[in-house]
Amino acid sequence: MLDNEARDGDDAPQIGYNELLFFDFECRVVQNEAGDEWVFEGDNTRNKFCEWLFTKEHANCIVLAHNFQGYDDKQSLLVLKWLSYKAEKEDLYIQHARNAGEKRVGNYLLDGYHEETNTAYEINGMFEMLCSVNPVSGKTMQDLHQATMEKISYLKDHGFGVIEVWECDIRKELEQDEDLKTSFDNYDLVDPLEPRDAFFGGRTNCSTNVKMVRK
């Protein structure tokens, strides 16, 4: 999917992007599968993307509605709760998906970032079965683990302090730390609007506005 990434004069991607794209019109971003490049961005994203998509050469492109915060990549609720707790407990401003957006460093997006100390926060998932294959990316867990390690190494080589936390450690801490558990339980997350909710329910839906009842 990442082959032939050159763009023409209108910044439209070439035919190399013919497999999987994620869009978020609310954030005016279209992102590729790897999450390391914005294919379209800006106020005219929807029009440019639709003009590109509805052509014969791109007929096989799979498009998924996706409210990544890139805004992004869509962070897990566990990550957002932990970053919020860390920021409040240590009186820090940690940039993440639900405030200023994930900070981009090279081709990477950071889970969290503290500008004053140039510190990156990375919350890593578990790679228990390294030979298994991720059904979305088609990559083995070993590949994903290696990519994670390369990201951490890249950040350190470029002068970032890196705080790594593993999801399993957060879950263990939740069982032992009442203060952390209370913070997680009281975390109020407001998700970005999902355009499809207008058709299938959600905060934007209004299936019945006025209902008349006859006696």
N, C-alpha and C positions, 0 to 999 in steps of 0.2 A: 504493500500500500504506500510505502514511503518512497518508491522509485519515482523518477521524473518529477521532482518537486518544483521545478522552475515555474515561474509565473509569467503571464504575459503583461502587457502594459497596463491592463485594468486590474492587476493583482488577482486575477482569477486563477485557481489551481489548474494544472494540466490533468491529463487523463490518468495519471498515476494514482489519483485519489478515486478509486473506483470500487472500494469495498465497504468501508464503514466510517461514517461521520456522526458526530454528536452536535446537535444544535441547541441553542438557548436564545430564542429571539428576544426574551425579556432583557437579557444581558448583552444582546447584539453580538453574539460570538458563535462561530462554527469551529469545532475542534476536531482534529484527527484522532484515530483510534489510540495511538500511542500517548496522546495527551501532551505532546511536546511541541505542538505548533497550532496556531490559530489559522485556519484556512481562510476564513473571512472574518472581518471585524469592522466595527464602525456603525454609524447611524443608518447606513443603507444596506446592512447585512442581509436582511430578509429578501430584498429585491435582487441583489447580486446573486445570492445563493439560489433562489428559485430560477433565475435565468440560466444559471449554470446547470442546475439539476434536471430541468425538464428538456433534455436534449437526448438524442438517440445514443450518443456515445457514453452517456452517464446513466443509462436506463437501469443498470444492474447495481447501482450504488445503494447501499442500505443506510437509511438515516434513522436515528433514534432521537426522540425528544429527550433532552437531558439537561437538568438544571445544575450542571456543574458550576462551581463558582470560579469563573475565570475571567472571569469568575471561576470555576474550577473543575474545578474538578470537584466533584461532589464529595465532601468529607463525611466520614461516618459520624454518627451522633456521639459515639464514645469519644472520638477525637475532639470534637467541639466541646463536650462537657469537661474533658480533662484540661484543655487549654484555657477555658473560662475559669475553672477552679484555680489553676496555676497562676493566672493573671491576677485574680482577686486576692489570693493568699499572699503573694509576694509584691502586690501593688505595682504591677507591670502593665504596660500596654503591649499585648501580643497580637500581631497582625495575623488574621486567618480568614477562612472562607466567608464568615458571616459579618465581618466588619469592613476592612479596606480591601479584601480579596487576598488570595494567596500570593505571596511574593515570588516572583520568578527570578531564578538565578541560572543563567545559561538556558539549557533545555529542561530545567527542573522547576517544579512548583514545591514550595515549602509548606508543610502542615502548619507551622507557626513561625513567626519571626519577631524578634525584639531588636529594634533598630539601634537603641543606645549602646547595647553591648555586642551588636552584630552577631546575635545568636540565633541559630536555626533549631527549631523543635521538630523532631521527626518521631512519629508514633508508628511503630512497625507492627504489622500483623504477623501471624505465625505461619511457618512453612513446614508443617509437621510431616507431610508426605511429599518429599522433594521430587519423587518420580511421577507424581500425578500431574494432570494437565488442567490448567485453568480453562473452563469452557468458554469464557468470553474472549480472552486474548490468544488462546491456543498455545500459550507458553507453559513450560513445566514450572513447578514451584521452585525448582533449582535455578531456573533462569530468572524468575522474579526475585529470589533471594540474592542472586549475584547482582542484579540490577540495583537492588537496595543498597548493597555494600558499595557498589561503584558510585552511587549518589552521595553516600556519606563521605567517601574518600574525596570526591570532587569538591564538596563543600569545605572540607578541612584544608585541602590544597589551595583553596582560594580565600583562605583567611577567616572562615566562619568558625565560631564556636558552635559545637553541635551537642544538643541534649537529645539522646535517644531514649525512648521509652517503648517497651513492648506491651501490646494489648493484654497479654496474659498477666503481666505484672499489675496492670491497672485493675483488672478484675479481681486479683488476689487482694490488692489493697482495699478494694471496695468492701470486702468481707470483714476487714479488720479495722478500718478507719471510719468511724461514725460520722466525722465531720465531712469527709469526702463523699460518703453515701448521701448525706443530707443535701450537699451541694448538687450532686447529680440528680437527686429526686426533685429538687426545686428548679432545675434548669428549664427555662422557658424558651423553646426553640420555635421561631416563626420561619417556616420554609419559604423559599421563593415561590411565586405563583407558577402553577403548572398550567399552560394554555389549554391542555386537553381536559382539565377539570371543568372547563366551561361546558363541555359536552357530557361528561360522565360524573359530575359531582365535584365536591371540594369547595373551597372558599369562594370560588368565582361562579359557582353554579346558582341558577335561580329557576328551578323547575316549576315552582308555583309561587306566583307573586300575590295574587288575591284569590281567596277561595270563598265562594258563596255557599251558604248553608240555608236550605229551606226547611222550615218547620212544618 
